[in-house]
Every structure is written in structure tokens, then in C-alpha cells.
Amino acid sequence: MGQYFDDTFGGGFWVATDENNRIIGTIALDKVNCNTATMKWLYVCSAARGKGIGHILLQHVVRYCKKQHYTELILQTTEIHTAAIQLYKKHGFTIYNTYLDNDNLLPPIPSLRMYQFRKLLP
């Protein structure tokens, strides 16, 4: 794991770096309330994909949430992020809501299915 930038409100922002200290992945966390956090901006650059970076970032945030005594971690993604969907499912996240997002889409995409995931934390 690279650097951590704390927002001091129960969340944070982490970056994964390569051996040359270049950012190759990011993940962020926002506090929703005293029990729930929402994960955002899980991204791994294309050259670093398939090497387990997303897995490491996600594991790190889940561990952080447990240390913060969150009982639920939620996130949202689109249907086009199939690798991310599989990663979330592999880590025990389940879909609790889906909807079509018709806002701010350019043709030829008429609508985009959004998935909302949740993971209950012990």
C-alpha cells in the first residue's frame, strides 16, 4: 500500500504505488453514519490490472472499516465494470439494489444499469 490521506471524519483516501513511486491504484472511503461507510474511487491503471492491486486495496479498506467499528460497507458501480462486480462478489459484497441511470449519458447508451452493493462487517 502506498500513501494514506485521512479526511479526519471516519474515512480516507489511499493510493497504491509501484516501485518507482507512481500511483497505480486508488480507493476512498466516506463515513455515512456511525455504522456505515461508503467506498468510492476504486481504480487501478490499465498497466497494473490483473496483478491483484484491486484485491489489495479492497482488503485494506475492509480491514480499516472493521477497525473503525463500521458494521456495513456500501458501494455503487455500473454494469460495464464487470471485473469490479466480480471482485466485490468475491469479497462478500451482495447487490441490494439496482436501477437505470439515465442522467448525463451520451448516445448511443440509452441508460446504464447501476448496482448498489453492501457488505456486513462482523
C-alpha positions as a printed Julia matrix, in Angstrom:
122×3 Matrix{Float64}:
   0.0     0.0     0.0
   1.23    3.45   -0.81
   0.14    6.58    0.96
  -2.9     7.32    3.08
  -4.64   10.66    3.25
  -7.04   10.9     6.19
 -10.05   13.17    5.99
 -10.42   13.0     9.82
 -14.13   12.26    9.54
 -14.04    8.45    9.61
 -12.96    8.0     6.03
  -9.83    8.25    3.98
  -8.11    8.04    0.62
  -5.37    5.54   -0.21
  -3.08    5.14   -3.18
  -1.13    2.12   -4.34
   2.24    2.91   -5.87
   4.7     0.94   -7.97
   8.43    0.53   -7.4
   9.03    3.96   -9.0
   6.53    5.58   -6.62
   3.99    6.14   -9.43
   0.34    5.9    -8.47
  -1.17    2.74   -9.95
  -4.37    2.48   -7.9
  -6.72    4.42   -5.64
  -9.54    3.8    -3.22
 -11.56    6.13   -0.97
 -13.94    5.82    1.92
 -16.59    8.21    3.26
 -18.41    7.91    6.55
 -22.19    7.76    6.12
 -23.01    7.42    9.81
 -21.52    5.74   12.88
 -22.31    2.27   11.46
 -21.91    2.66    7.7
 -19.2     3.77    5.28
 -19.32    4.06    1.52
 -16.41    3.04   -0.68
 -15.59    5.14   -3.74
 -12.99    5.51   -6.46
 -11.55    2.02   -6.6
  -9.38    2.38   -9.66
  -6.35    0.51  -10.96
  -4.47    1.81  -14.01
  -4.68   -0.42  -17.05
  -0.99   -1.44  -16.97
  -1.36   -2.73  -13.38
  -4.64   -4.63  -13.81
  -4.68   -8.37  -13.25
  -1.94   -8.2   -10.61
  -4.15   -8.18   -7.52
  -3.92   -4.43   -6.82
  -7.7    -4.01   -6.64
  -7.89   -7.0    -4.31
  -5.25   -5.48   -2.0
  -6.92   -2.06   -1.97
 -10.32   -3.56   -1.23
  -8.96   -5.78    1.56
  -7.24   -2.77    3.08
 -10.46   -0.73    3.2
 -12.44   -3.64    4.68
  -9.83   -4.02    7.44
  -9.89   -0.27    8.07
 -13.7    -0.33    8.35
 -13.54   -3.13   10.9
 -11.02   -1.15   12.97
 -13.36    1.85   12.83
 -16.2    -0.41   14.07
 -18.35    0.04   10.99
 -20.93   -2.7    10.6
 -21.74   -2.06    6.94
 -19.75   -1.08    3.88
 -21.64    0.03    0.78
 -20.62    0.95   -2.76
 -22.06    1.56   -6.19
 -20.89    0.61   -9.68
 -22.21    0.28  -13.22
 -22.92   -2.77  -15.31
 -19.96   -2.05  -17.57
 -17.47   -2.63  -14.74
 -17.75   -6.42  -14.87
 -14.31   -7.1   -13.35
 -15.14   -4.85  -10.38
 -18.51   -6.57   -9.92
 -16.77   -9.95   -9.74
 -14.19   -8.57   -7.3
 -16.91   -7.23   -5.0
 -18.81  -10.51   -5.07
 -15.61  -12.45   -4.36
 -15.11  -10.3    -1.26
 -18.59  -10.99    0.09
 -20.48   -7.96   -1.18
 -24.07   -8.56   -2.26
 -26.31   -6.5    -4.52
 -29.12   -4.85   -2.57
 -30.47   -2.5    -5.24
 -30.33   -1.9    -8.99
 -31.66    0.95  -11.08
 -31.28    2.51  -14.5
 -29.3     5.74  -14.6
 -30.43    7.94  -17.45
 -28.66   11.1   -16.29
 -25.76   12.65  -18.21
 -25.34    9.79  -20.67
 -24.18   10.39  -24.2
 -25.59    8.44  -27.15
 -25.53    5.6   -28.06
 -26.03    4.46  -24.42
 -29.74    4.98  -23.64
 -29.4     4.0   -19.99
 -26.91    2.35  -17.71
 -27.73   -0.23  -15.03
 -26.34    0.73  -11.64
 -25.65   -1.8    -8.9
 -25.57   -0.95   -5.22
 -23.59   -3.41   -3.11
 -23.34   -3.96    0.62
 -21.09   -5.99    2.89
 -21.97   -6.6     6.51
 -18.93   -6.46    8.74
 -18.53   -8.5    11.92
